[in-house]
Every structure is written in C-alpha cells, then in structure tokens.
C-alpha cells in the first residue's frame, strides 16, 4: 500500500526549482541563447537561495 502511495506522490509532484532550471538551460539552441538563459536564471535569483542556505 505504501509503495503505491509513494509512486503516486512521485507522479503528481511538481518539479523542483533546480530541475526546472536544468530543463530551461539545456533547451538552449546556441551559445548566445545559452548565455542569455544563464543570465536570466541568475537575474531571477534562483542561485541566491542556495547561496543563503534557504
């Protein structure tokens, strides 16, 4: 029973912030696009949470 419950929670959980960042950055089509996406991620403060230990 608990195995089924764990499987359902994994299926319906929202992706973590880090997972969303990786998907967004790896979807870049070129070097310029990659640089722009990296700047966008840093500007939105995703890395700030990890640096502050939140």
N, C-alpha and C positions, 0 to 999 in steps of 0.2 A: 504494500500500500504506500509506504513512504517513498519507494523508488518511483512509483507513478507520479506522486505529488512533486518530487524533485524534478522529474522530467518536464512536467507541465510548467513549473515555475521558470525553468531554463528556457522553455519555448516562448513564453509570453513576457519575459523581462525586457526592459528597454536596454539598448546598448549603452555601455559606459562612455564617459566623455573621451577617454583615451582611444577607445575603439572607433568612435565617430571621427576623431582627429586623423587616425591612421587611414581610414577609408577615404576621407576628404583629400588628404595629401597624396595618397597613391593613385588617385583618379586624375592626376595632372597629366596633360598631354605633351608637355615640352618643358624645357628648362626654365623658360620665362614664366610659364604657368605655375610650375613648381615653386619658384621663388615667390611669386605673388601669393600663392596659397599658404606658404610658410609664414610670410609677413602677416597675412590675415589671421592665421591661428594665433600668432604671438600677440597681435594687436588686440584680439578679443580676450586675452588674459588666461587662456587655458593653462599655460605653463606656470602662471603666477600661483595658482592653487597648490601645485606640487612644491614650489619653492618655499611657500609659507608653512607647509605641513598641514594644510587643511584637509 
